[in-house]
């Protein structure tokens, strides 16, 4: 399916419409697994309704945990040990796979067969599997998935060294599992990417009663502290990125909510990055952010702690008045698609020039696209589709496979169309 991407056609001086940001995928999947690990009934309000969180909920049901849904309020009965009666389908959800694997390796009653999209199991897993093997678990890879064979005996505590260079999700998955042990344990590493997501995990472990201690290279987690909760889940800074970027490239104002200015998620840095390139932003009230363009400079941003912003900021840079440099992108080749090369292709589709330096830097020079060009291919990656929508605000264009946004934001195109129709009320 080919989608015609809308251009900005509002009258001069008009603001973009206000936007309500959906719940956080990162928080939703952490909270779901913690709720399943906590004895009793937990209530999670405002969770993200999208493919990634649906696969987590379905996986938990398939492992024997009742998950009830009423709108975006989820009730989870937790505390038992997971046991699968059939294969679990995980779609393309990296958080679901990387969070479940350690938990199943330590807690499952019998082997569990995991299945999903081919790309899911092409993404790095070896560094997560290795410490699990040291504990006695075994991963049996198969085409399109594999079997996780759990440890024969549940350890009282763990002390693991982890190669976390490619993903902080390896550490988060291990931490969530470690918190379920009687005496917890400690995780050690030398370096990791997207370290802000570890702080996010610390916050949500604490919300469920587990008070862990995180340093730059170690994480100490007490065991036996998890408890049930009744909590709201926050809006997603990653989901807000395209909308805030729209204000930057159109020179208009936008209001976005609900967003937490103290959220540990790395994508929270986006307003400051756009501010350094000329945009203004302010908090009008708790949870309500106002941001206004236009850009007056190129972007010069280190995305080490927020690499998911890479595609959207590449689109912004292609429309900026001056050249841009984005660094800290070394994890992008291991995402839902090879995002570093895909982001460079998006810049070229928008008429700019893009050069990749090493595996971590993207230099961008803006330009003007050809009058006739083929539809952009997002490579079945939701963030590439969001970025293409931002890029098309000036020149228009067409997009292949627009349905891929369902992974994290199923109503994105409806929200995008509403955004471009009128002023903030």
N, C-alpha and C positions, 0 to 999 in steps of 0.2 A: 504494500500500500504506500502510495506517494502522498505526502501532506504538503500543501502550500503553506509556507511559513509566513506569518503576518509581519508587515512593516509597521513602523510607528507612523500613524496618520492623524494623531491628535492635533488640535489647533495649537498655535504658539502660546506658550505660557500655561497650558493645561498640565495638571499633575496626572501621574498614573493612578489607577485605582488602588485602594487599600487591599492588602492580601493577608489572608490567614494562613500561617505556615503549618503544614501537617506535623504530626508527632515525629520524634527522632527514631530512625531505624536503629542507630547505635544503642540508644537507651532502651528501646522496646525489646530488642533481643537479649540484652543483658538482663533486664528486669524479668522477662519471661523465664529464663533459665534459673535465675535466683529464686523466683517464686516456686518453681518446680522443686528446687532443692530445699525449701524451707517447710518444715512440718506445719500443716494447717492450711488455711484459706487466705490467699492474698488477692487484693483487688487493685488492678492497674487501670488508671483513667487517662484517656487521651492518647492511647497508643497509636502507632502508625498502622493504618490499614493499607497494606501493599504486599506484593509477592514475597519479598524477603521475610517479612514478619508472619505471613500466612504459612510459609514453609516451616518456620520454627514452631508455630502453634500446632500444625498438623503433625510434625515430628513428635512433639510432646504427647499429643493424644495417642499416637502410635506406640509410644513407650509406656502407656498406662496412666497418664496424668490428665484428669478431666480439665478441659479449658472451655469455659462458657463465655459467650460473647453477647453483649447487648450494646449495639452501636460500637463506639470505640472504647467501651469499658469491658475489661477482661477479668474474669474470675478464675483463678488457678488453684487447684487442690494439689498441694505438694507434700513431699516428705518420704514417698516410697522409693524403692530402687527401680530404675528403668528396666523394662523388659519388652522386647519387640516381638510381635507375632508375625510381622511381614516386613518387607523392605521399606525403608523410609526414603521418600523422594524429597530432595533438598533444592530442586530447581537450580538457580545460579547463585545461591546465597552463600557468599564466603563467610559471613559472620555465623550463620547457622552451622556450617560444617566445622569451622575452626573452634567454635564454642562447644559444640556437642562432642567432638572427638575425645578430648581429655576427660570430660565428664563420664562418657560411656566407658572409656578405658579403665576408669577407677570404680565406677558405680554399677555398671550394667550387670544384670543377671543373665549371662550368656551372650554369645556373639550377636552383633547387629549388622545388618546389611544396609549400607548407605548408597543411594543412587542420586544422580543429578545430571544437569547439562554437562556436555563434554568439557567445556571450558573450565568448569568448576574444579575438576580434578586434574586439569593441566596446570593450574596455578600452584605455587609452591606449597608443599606439605611436609617435605622430608624433615625440616628443622623442628616441626611439631611432633612428628612421629618418633624421632630419635629418643627424647626423654621418656616417652611413654613406653618404648621398648625396654628401656633401662629398668622400668618398674615391673616389667613382665607382661605387658600388653603386646599385641601383635596386630599389625595392619596388613591385610591381604588385598592388594590392589586387583581390580578387575576392570574391563572396559566400561567406562561410564560410572565408576564407583568403586566399591570395595567392602570388605568385611572388617570390622573392628572386633578383635577378640580381647575381652577385658582381662585384667590381672586376676590370677587365681585366688589371691587373697587381698582384701582391702587393706592398704597400709594405714598405720596410725598417723603418720606424717611423712612428708617428702622433703628432700633437699636436692633441687635440680638445677643444672646449668643448661641454659637455653641459647641457641643461636637465633637471636631475634632481629637480625639485621634487615630482613625483608619485610617483616610485619610485626607490629605491636599486638596484633590479634592473637599470635601464638601465646604471648604472655598473658593476655586477658583470658583466653580459654583455659590455660593452666591455672590461673589464679581463681577463676570461678569454680573449678573442680577442687582445688586445694582447700578452699573454704568449707567444703563439705566433709573433710576428714576430721576424725576425732581431735587431732592435735595440729591440724593445719600443716604449715611448712614454710619453706623459703625457696624463692626462685632467684637465680643469679644470671646475669648476662653482661656483656661488654658494651654493646651499643644496640639501639633499636631505632626504628623509624616511627613517625607519627606518635611521639611519646605523650602528647596531650591526651590521647585516648586511654592511656594508663590512669591518668588523673580522673578521667571520666569513670573508669571502672572502680577506682577507689571510692568515689562519691557514692556509687550505687551499691557497692558492698556495704558501706557505712549505713545507707538507708535501710538495708536488710539486717543490720545489727552487727556486721563484721567490721571491726576497726583495724584495718591493716596499716602497715607502715611501708611507704614507698620511697626509695632513694633513686639516684641516677642509674645504679647497677644492681639493685637488690630489692626484693619485695617480700616482707615477712607477713604471713597471714595466720591469724589464730583460727583454730577449728572450733566447731561446736557452738558457734554464736548466731547462726542464721535464724531469723524469725520472720513471721509473716508481716505484711504491710497493707495499707490502704492509702495509695499515693497517686497524685497526678504525674504524668510524664510530660517533659517539656517539648516545645517546638524544636524543629530541626534546623540548625544553622546551615547544614549542607543543602537542605531543601529550600532555604531562603536565598541561596547564592545567585541563582539566575534572576530573581526578581530585583535584588539589590543591584546587580550588574546592569539590569535594564535601565534603571534610573541613571547610572553612570554614563552609559553610552548615548542616551537620548537627551540628557541635560534636564531631566524632569525630576519631580519629587515623588517619593513613595513612602507609604507607611506599612510596616510589617510587624505582625504579632502572632502568637506569643513567643517572645525570644528572651532568653535569660542572659543579661550582660555579664554574669559571673560563671557562665557555663564553661567547664573545662575543655569542651570540644575545640580543637584547633581552628575550625572554620569560623569561630567567633572573631578571628583577626580580620575578616574581610572588610568591615567598615573602615578600620584603620588603614588597610592597604589602599582602598579606594580614596580615603582621605588624603593620603600622601600623594596621590595623583590629581588632587584638586577638588574632590567631592566634599560636601559638608554632611555631617550626621549628628543627631542628638537623640537622647531618650526623652520622649514627651511625657511618659508616665511609666511605671514599672511594666516591663514586658512589651512596650510599644516603641519601636525604633522608627525614626524618620531619617531618610537619606536622600540627598539631592545632588544631581550632576550640574554641570558637565565635567568631564575629565579635562584637565589643562596640561597634563604631563603624561608620559608613558609610565608603565608599571615597572617597578623594581622591587621584586618580592621574593623572599625565601619561603618556600612552601614545604620545608622539611616536616613541620608539624601538622600541615594541612594539605597533603598532596591532592585530595579530591577536588580542591579548588582549581587545579591545573587547567582542565579543559575550558571552564567558564572564563577564567582569567586570560587564557589564550585568545578567546573570542573578543573579550574586552580590549586586549592589546592590539588586535587587528583593526580595531576602530578608534584607537587612541590617536591623539594629535602628534605624538612623537614615538620613537622606538622604545621597546620594552625588553626587560630581561627577567625571566622566571627561573629560579634555581631550586634545588632540593627536590628534584623530580625523579629520583632514581627508583622509586617503587612503582611508577606509572606503567612500565612495561608488564607488570605482573597483576594488573587489575582485570576487570571484566573483559577488556580488550587491551591491545598494546596501546595504551592511552598517550604515551609520549609521541609516537609517530602519528597517531590519529589526531592529536591536537595540532601538530605541524600541518597535517593535511587540511584541517579545518581553516587554519590561517590562510593557506594557499587558496582554498575555495572562496575565501572572502577577499581575495585579491592581494593579500599581503605576502611578505617573504618570511620564511621561517627557517632557522638553522638550529639543529640539535648539536650540542657540544657534549661529548662524553655521554654519560647516561643520566645526567642530572640537570642540564641547563637548556633552556629554549630561548633563543633570541628572535625577536619579532619586529618586523618593519611593516607599518600599515600601507595599504594600497587600495586600488579600486578593482573589483572583480570584472570579469568579462560579462558582456551583456547576456550571453547565452552560455549556460554551464549546466552540467548534469546535476541531478539531486545529490545531496550529501548523504553518504552512508555512515550512520553512527556505529556500525559494527556491533549491533545488538547491545549497545552500552548506553544506559540511561543518562549518564553524565555527558556523554558526547551529544545526545539529543538535546539536553538542556542548553548546552553551549551553542549548538547550531541555532536554536531559537533566539538566543541573545545576538549572535552574529547577524542574523537575518533582519534585525530591527531597522537597519539602515538600507540594505540593498535588496531585501527579499530573498527568495530562493525556495527550493523544495527539499524535502527530507524523506529518505527511505525509512521504512520500518519504524514509524513513529510510536508504535505500541510498546517499544522497549522501555518507556518511562514507567510502565506498571511495576517494575522491579521495586521502586521506592516511592513513586508519586503517581498513582493511577489517574488522578484527576488533573494532572499538570496542564494539559492542553485547554481544558475548560477554564482553569484559573488564569492561564496566560491570555486567553481571549478576553476574559473579564477585565484583566489588568489594563488592556489597551483601549478600553471603550470609554473611559470617562474620568472625571476628577475624583479626588478623595472626598467623601461626603463630610 
